[in-house]
Amino acid sequence: MGDHAPVAVEEYEYEGLPPNFTLAENMAAGAFAGIAEHTLMYPFDLLKTRLQVINPSPSGLYTGVSNALSTISKAEGVGSLWRGISSVALGAGPAHAVYFATYEAVKHAMGGNMGNEHHPFAAATSGACATVASDALMNPFDVIKQRMQVHGSVYRSIAQCTRTVYRNEGLAAFYVSYPTTLCMTVPFTALQFTAYESLSKVINPGKGYDPITHCTSGALAGAFAAGLTTPLDVIKTLLQTRGTARDAEIRSAKGLFRAAAIIKRQHGYAGFFRGLRPRIITTMPSTAICWSSYEMAKAYFIRHQDD
């Protein structure tokens, strides 16, 4: 086999967007990346949610990823591993379109595309701004998704879940976890984008379109960020699924610190790392798929901009 070589892009650096690379093209690339990422890895996301739920019913207790996968498949059917995916499919496209459009705009404004130097501050700031914007759009869809993912969920459609949650808990239920989500996703994204940009420049200093570089950098960056932010993800899951909880204390949890106190009291510090393995297992290929899809779509638009 011949040596693998990045595909060269003429006239301008690939990492720096060309002058006529439109907002619509950038958003289309982001939407493609988001849908590809979330749909392909969805079953592992459901397993993560099931393992993170505090005090589930006896039939919803699992000893690990393999046990959860086999138990759910046998008791509920393989199709149940995709329960709630319609919410993700509906929200992921627009949310990721906003995510990557914001990221590229802020990175460009901060000089993150200039030269061959590392720009970790620009990458981190761009990622944080992108997260704030996209999570505001995605949070309600994420709440619906997790309500449909939990064991014993009575919801069979997005519409039914939305109506029931709104009627019983009000509009605030769709955003009760938003501050916690930001506390998790802002550092997650800042860590991921910084690691991705740095790894990409080291592995691929020529900055050409290289699928292997984007896939490898995305996977490693995602695993790094996911591991460090798992405690906040556990808190977010408690808040987003509180309406389905059997524990009265959990049902009344109303914020990050209250939720954290419940987890600490009931499960100790180990409780903050519930679902760590499936979170990393999900995140590594998810971020690899996300970055590879985004860079592929971006390269396509760049290559065909003059067509």
Solvent accessible surface area in square Angstrom, and as a share of the most:
residue,aa,sasa,rsa
1,M,245,1.09
2,G,73,0.70
3,D,143,0.74
4,H,108,0.48
5,A,69,0.54
6,P,60,0.38
7,V,74,0.43
8,A,86,0.67
9,V,42,0.24
10,E,142,0.63
11,E,158,0.71
12,Y,54,0.21
13,E,77,0.35
14,Y,3,0.01
15,E,22,0.10
16,G,15,0.14
17,L,42,0.21
18,P,6,0.04
19,P,144,0.90
20,N,80,0.41
21,F,20,0.08
22,T,67,0.39
23,L,116,0.58
24,A,73,0.57
25,E,41,0.18
26,N,8,0.04
27,M,61,0.27
28,A,48,0.37
29,A,0,0.00
30,G,0,0.00
31,A,24,0.18
32,F,91,0.38
33,A,0,0.00
34,G,0,0.00
35,I,73,0.37
36,A,19,0.14
37,E,22,0.10
38,H,56,0.25
39,T,37,0.21
40,L,115,0.57
41,M,23,0.10
42,Y,3,0.01
43,P,17,0.11
44,F,63,0.26
45,D,23,0.12
46,L,0,0.00
47,L,1,0.00
48,K,13,0.05
49,T,0,0.00
50,R,6,0.02
51,L,26,0.13
52,Q,1,0.00
53,V,25,0.14
54,I,6,0.03
55,N,56,0.29
56,P,23,0.15
57,S,29,0.19
58,P,104,0.65
59,S,73,0.47
60,G,2,0.02
61,L,110,0.54
62,Y,28,0.11
63,T,129,0.75
64,G,24,0.23
65,V,15,0.09
66,S,88,0.57
67,N,57,0.29
68,A,0,0.00
69,L,70,0.35
70,S,46,0.30
71,T,47,0.27
72,I,0,0.00
73,S,28,0.18
74,K,172,0.73
75,A,82,0.64
76,E,56,0.25
77,G,31,0.29
78,V,92,0.53
79,G,58,0.56
80,S,9,0.06
81,L,8,0.04
82,W,105,0.37
83,R,51,0.19
84,G,5,0.04
85,I,43,0.22
86,S,54,0.35
87,S,0,0.00
88,V,3,0.01
89,A,46,0.36
90,L,104,0.52
91,G,0,0.00
92,A,0,0.00
93,G,5,0.05
94,P,66,0.42
95,A,3,0.02
96,H,24,0.11
97,A,8,0.06
98,V,43,0.25
99,Y,29,0.11
100,F,1,0.00
101,A,9,0.07
102,T,32,0.19
103,Y,2,0.01
104,E,2,0.01
105,A,62,0.48
106,V,32,0.18
107,K,7,0.03
108,H,124,0.55
109,A,86,0.67
110,M,73,0.32
111,G,14,0.13
112,G,7,0.07
113,N,19,0.10
114,M,135,0.60
115,G,37,0.36
116,N,106,0.54
117,E,108,0.48
118,H,94,0.42
119,H,51,0.23
120,P,67,0.42
121,F,150,0.62
122,A,7,0.05
123,A,2,0.02
124,A,27,0.21
125,T,38,0.22
126,S,0,0.00
127,G,0,0.00
128,A,23,0.18
129,C,51,0.31
130,A,0,0.00
131,T,2,0.01
132,V,70,0.40
133,A,37,0.29
134,S,6,0.04
135,D,19,0.10
136,A,41,0.32
137,L,72,0.36
138,M,26,0.12
139,N,4,0.02
140,P,27,0.17
141,F,43,0.18
142,D,19,0.10
143,V,0,0.00
144,I,9,0.04
145,K,15,0.06
146,Q,1,0.00
147,R,2,0.01
148,M,7,0.03
149,Q,0,0.00
150,V,7,0.04
151,H,59,0.26
152,G,55,0.53
153,S,8,0.05
154,V,105,0.61
155,Y,17,0.07
156,R,162,0.59
157,S,49,0.31
158,I,36,0.18
159,A,55,0.43
160,Q,59,0.26
161,C,0,0.00
162,T,49,0.28
163,R,141,0.51
164,T,26,0.15
165,V,0,0.00
166,Y,125,0.48
167,R,166,0.61
168,N,106,0.54
169,E,60,0.27
170,G,26,0.25
171,L,119,0.59
172,A,73,0.57
173,A,1,0.01
174,F,10,0.04
175,Y,86,0.33
176,V,28,0.16
177,S,0,0.00
178,Y,43,0.16
179,P,83,0.52
180,T,2,0.01
181,T,9,0.05
182,L,36,0.18
183,C,63,0.38
184,M,10,0.04
185,T,21,0.12
186,V,41,0.24
187,P,49,0.31
188,F,30,0.12
189,T,3,0.02
190,A,21,0.16
191,L,53,0.26
192,Q,10,0.04
193,F,1,0.00
194,T,37,0.21
195,A,18,0.14
196,Y,5,0.02
197,E,19,0.08
198,S,33,0.22
199,L,52,0.26
200,S,9,0.06
201,K,27,0.11
202,V,104,0.60
203,I,80,0.40
204,N,8,0.04
205,P,95,0.60
206,G,69,0.66
207,K,11,0.05
208,G,9,0.09
209,Y,25,0.10
210,D,9,0.05
211,P,58,0.37
212,I,100,0.51
213,T,2,0.01
214,H,1,0.00
215,C,59,0.35
216,T,54,0.31
217,S,0,0.00
218,G,0,0.00
219,A,17,0.13
220,L,84,0.42
221,A,0,0.00
222,G,0,0.00
223,A,21,0.17
224,F,105,0.44
225,A,0,0.00
226,A,0,0.00
227,G,20,0.19
228,L,108,0.54
229,T,6,0.04
230,T,0,0.00
231,P,32,0.20
232,L,43,0.21
233,D,2,0.01
234,V,0,0.00
235,I,7,0.04
236,K,16,0.07
237,T,0,0.00
238,L,4,0.02
239,L,0,0.00
240,Q,1,0.00
241,T,8,0.05
242,R,30,0.11
243,G,18,0.18
244,T,52,0.30
245,A,18,0.14
246,R,159,0.58
247,D,34,0.18
248,A,80,0.62
249,E,47,0.21
250,I,5,0.02
251,R,125,0.45
252,S,58,0.38
253,A,0,0.00
254,K,158,0.67
255,G,24,0.23
256,L,35,0.18
257,F,172,0.72
258,R,114,0.41
259,A,0,0.00
260,A,21,0.16
261,A,41,0.32
262,I,0,0.00
263,I,0,0.00
264,K,82,0.35
265,R,139,0.51
266,Q,58,0.26
267,H,67,0.30
268,G,26,0.25
269,Y,161,0.61
270,A,80,0.62
271,G,1,0.01
272,F,24,0.10
273,F,97,0.40
274,R,56,0.21
275,G,11,0.11
276,L,58,0.29
277,R,161,0.59
278,P,3,0.02
279,R,19,0.07
280,I,50,0.25
281,I,61,0.31
282,T,15,0.08
283,T,15,0.08
284,M,65,0.29
285,P,44,0.28
286,S,8,0.05
287,T,7,0.04
288,A,6,0.05
289,I,39,0.20
290,C,9,0.05
291,W,4,0.01
292,S,29,0.19
293,S,10,0.07
294,Y,1,0.00
295,E,4,0.02
296,M,96,0.43
297,A,13,0.10
298,K,3,0.01
299,A,4,0.03
300,Y,113,0.43
301,F,45,0.19
302,I,5,0.03
303,R,128,0.47
304,H,73,0.33
305,Q,39,0.17
306,D,116,0.60
307,D,141,0.73
